[in-house]
């Protein structure tokens, strides 16, 4: 779990930097893998990285890979649960 926290922290710093530094943002959009590597984020070999930007009128929903273990519908709901983040858009989540 500590590794996940560290990864979230590094991703958060990358996002914050894009908000402060337009040149860094342009670099991230143009070369996501190289820019992430430079920020200390390891991208697995052969993985493709796409950077998308949410706006007040357009947000992207990223679907995580389906778990490989057989889970009940209730367990899937718990695994997939969480807080929706929609940028400037107004989003709701019936469970929260």
C-alpha positions in Angstrom: 0.0 0.0 0.0 2.9 2.4 0.7 4.0 2.1 -3.0 0.4 3.1 -4.1 0.6 6.1 -1.8 3.9 7.1 -3.3 2.7 6.7 -6.8 -0.4 8.8 -6.1 1.8 11.5 -4.5 4.1 11.6 -7.6 1.1 11.7 -10.0 -0.4 14.6 -7.9 2.9 16.5 -8.2 2.8 16.0 -12.0 -0.7 17.3 -12.2 0.0 20.3 -10.0 3.1 21.1 -12.1 0.9 21.1 -15.3 -1.3 23.7 -13.7 1.6 25.9 -12.8 3.9 25.4 -15.8 2.4 25.6 -19.3 5.7 24.4 -20.9 5.7 21.3 -18.7 2.1 20.6 -19.6 2.9 20.9 -23.3 5.8 18.5 -22.9 3.6 16.0 -21.0 1.0 16.1 -23.8 3.6 15.8 -26.5 5.8 13.1 -24.8 3.9 11.5 -21.9 6.3 8.6 -21.4 9.5 10.6 -21.4 8.0 13.3 -19.2 6.6 10.8 -16.7 10.0 9.0 -16.6 11.7 12.4 -16.0 9.3 12.9 -13.1 10.2 9.5 -11.5 7.2 7.5 -12.8 8.0 4.2 -14.3 6.1 3.3 -17.4 6.1 -0.4 -18.2 7.9 -1.4 -21.4 5.5 -1.6 -24.3 2.8 0.4 -22.5 1.1 3.3 -24.3 0.4 6.4 -22.3 -2.3 8.9 -23.3 -2.8 12.2 -21.5 -6.3 13.7 -21.6 -7.4 16.9 -20.0 -10.8 17.3 -18.4 -12.6 20.7 -18.8 -15.7 22.2 -17.4 -17.7 20.7 -20.2 -15.8 17.6 -21.1 -14.5 14.9 -18.8 -13.0 11.5 -19.5 -14.0 8.4 -17.6 -11.1 5.9 -17.5 -12.2 2.3 -17.0 -9.6 0.2 -15.1 -8.9 -3.3 -16.3 -11.4 -5.9 -15.2 -10.1 -7.9 -12.2 -8.9 -11.3 -13.2 -10.4 -13.0 -10.1 -14.0 -13.9 -10.1 -15.8 -11.4 -7.9 -19.5 -11.1 -6.9 -21.4 -8.0 -8.2 -21.3 -6.6 -4.6 -17.5 -7.1 -4.4 -17.0 -5.5 -7.8 -19.1 -2.5 -6.6 -16.8 -2.2 -3.5 -13.6 -2.5 -5.6 -14.8 0.0 -8.2 -16.3 2.4 -5.6 -14.8 5.7 -4.7 -15.0 9.3 -5.4 -15.7 10.6 -8.9 -13.6 13.5 -10.0 -14.9 15.4 -13.0 -12.8 18.5 -13.0 -15.0 21.5 -13.4 -18.0 19.4 -14.4 -20.7 18.7 -11.9 -20.7 15.0 -11.1 -22.6 12.9 -8.7 -22.2 9.4 -7.3 -25.3 7.7 -5.9 -23.3 5.9 -3.2 -21.5 8.9 -1.8 
